[in-house]
């Protein structure tokens, strides 16, 4: 069984993630999908050849390059603030699915969602994000 399960917009852990330094609970900060260098080199080659962004995206959406994509997720410890990034290889189809579901490559966790957790809300307030 994999540690990660596939959701509509990103991967989710099958069990809570604990901090390797203090054993505190870690929470998701952001999720990002991206293509590895070979894909990006092809984008630049096509753009240099004069193709429009739309033409490049359409052409690359039909490129069968399985497992040249990844879903990176950054988790932060609620107790000590340590950050850990997890990378999960994804297929071309998953890349397109996550990109379309998120409206792009990034998915940031809304500050309002973090504010629902009392400990995180206090940390954000101390940093000046709320109530300041």
C-alpha positions as CSV (number, residue, x, y, z in Angstrom):
1,X,0.0,0.0,0.0
2,X,1.3,3.4,-0.9
3,X,1.7,6.2,1.7
4,X,-0.2,8.5,-0.6
5,X,-3.7,8.3,-2.0
6,X,-4.8,10.3,-5.1
7,X,-7.4,13.0,-4.6
8,X,-9.1,15.3,-7.0
9,X,-6.6,18.1,-6.7
10,X,-3.5,16.5,-5.2
11,X,-2.2,13.5,-3.1
12,X,-3.2,12.9,0.5
13,X,-1.3,11.0,3.1
14,X,-2.9,7.7,4.3
15,X,-1.9,8.6,7.9
16,X,-1.0,11.8,9.7
17,X,2.5,13.1,9.0
18,X,4.6,13.6,12.1
19,X,7.6,15.9,12.4
20,X,10.9,14.1,12.4
21,X,12.4,16.6,14.9
22,X,9.7,17.0,17.6
23,X,7.0,14.4,16.6
24,X,4.5,17.2,16.3
25,X,1.6,17.2,13.7
26,X,2.5,18.5,10.3
27,X,0.0,20.5,8.1
28,X,0.0,21.1,4.4
29,X,1.1,24.5,3.3
30,X,1.1,24.1,-0.5
31,X,0.9,21.6,-3.3
32,X,2.6,22.0,-6.7
33,X,2.7,19.9,-9.8
34,X,5.5,20.3,-12.3
35,X,7.2,18.7,-15.2
36,X,10.8,17.6,-15.1
37,X,13.6,19.2,-17.1
38,X,13.1,17.2,-20.3
39,X,9.6,18.6,-20.6
40,X,10.7,22.2,-19.9
41,X,13.5,21.9,-22.5
42,X,10.8,20.9,-25.0
43,X,8.7,23.9,-24.0
44,X,11.6,26.3,-24.5
45,X,12.5,24.7,-27.8
46,X,9.0,25.1,-29.1
47,X,8.7,28.7,-27.9
48,X,12.1,29.5,-29.5
49,X,10.7,28.1,-32.7
50,X,7.9,30.7,-32.6
51,X,5.0,28.7,-31.3
52,X,2.5,30.5,-29.1
53,X,1.9,29.5,-25.5
54,X,-1.4,28.0,-26.5
55,X,0.2,25.9,-29.3
56,X,2.9,24.7,-26.9
57,X,0.4,23.7,-24.2
58,X,-1.8,21.9,-26.7
59,X,1.2,20.0,-28.2
60,X,2.6,19.0,-24.9
61,X,-0.7,17.9,-23.6
62,X,-0.5,15.2,-26.2
63,X,3.0,14.1,-25.5
64,X,3.0,10.6,-24.0
65,X,5.8,11.0,-21.4
66,X,4.7,9.0,-18.4
67,X,6.4,9.7,-15.1
68,X,8.2,12.8,-16.1
69,X,5.9,14.8,-13.7
70,X,5.6,15.2,-10.0
71,X,3.3,16.5,-7.2
72,X,5.4,18.2,-4.5
73,X,3.7,19.0,-1.2
74,X,5.2,21.2,1.6
75,X,4.2,20.3,5.1
76,X,5.0,22.4,8.2
77,X,5.2,21.3,11.8
78,X,2.6,23.1,14.0
79,X,5.0,22.8,17.0
80,X,8.6,23.6,16.0
81,X,8.0,25.1,12.5
82,X,10.1,22.5,10.6
83,X,9.3,22.2,6.9
84,X,9.4,19.0,4.8
85,X,8.7,18.6,1.1
86,X,7.4,15.4,-0.3
87,X,7.6,14.6,-4.0
88,X,5.4,12.0,-5.6
89,X,5.9,10.9,-9.2
90,X,2.7,11.2,-11.3
91,X,1.6,10.3,-14.8
92,X,0.9,12.7,-17.6
93,X,-2.9,12.1,-17.1
94,X,-2.6,12.9,-13.3
95,X,-0.6,16.0,-14.2
96,X,-3.4,17.2,-16.5
97,X,-6.1,16.3,-14.0
98,X,-4.5,18.1,-11.1
99,X,-3.7,21.2,-13.3
100,X,-7.3,21.4,-14.5
101,X,-8.8,20.9,-11.0
102,X,-6.5,23.6,-9.5
103,X,-6.7,26.0,-12.3
104,X,-2.9,25.9,-12.6
105,X,0.2,24.3,-11.1
106,X,-0.1,25.6,-7.5
107,X,-2.6,25.0,-4.7
108,X,-2.1,27.1,-1.7
109,X,-3.8,26.5,1.6
110,X,-6.1,29.4,2.4
111,X,-5.1,31.4,5.5
112,X,-8.7,31.1,6.7
113,X,-8.4,27.3,6.7
114,X,-5.3,27.5,8.8
115,X,-7.1,30.0,11.1
116,X,-9.5,27.1,12.1
117,X,-6.7,25.4,14.0
118,X,-6.2,27.2,17.3
119,X,-2.4,26.7,17.5
120,X,-1.8,27.8,13.9
121,X,-4.2,30.8,14.3
122,X,-2.1,32.0,17.3
123,X,1.1,31.6,15.3
124,X,-0.3,33.5,12.4
125,X,-1.6,36.2,14.8
126,X,1.9,36.5,16.4
127,X,3.4,36.9,12.9
128,X,0.9,39.7,12.1
129,X,-1.4,37.9,9.7
130,X,-4.5,38.3,11.8
131,X,-5.7,40.7,14.5
132,X,-2.8,43.1,14.0
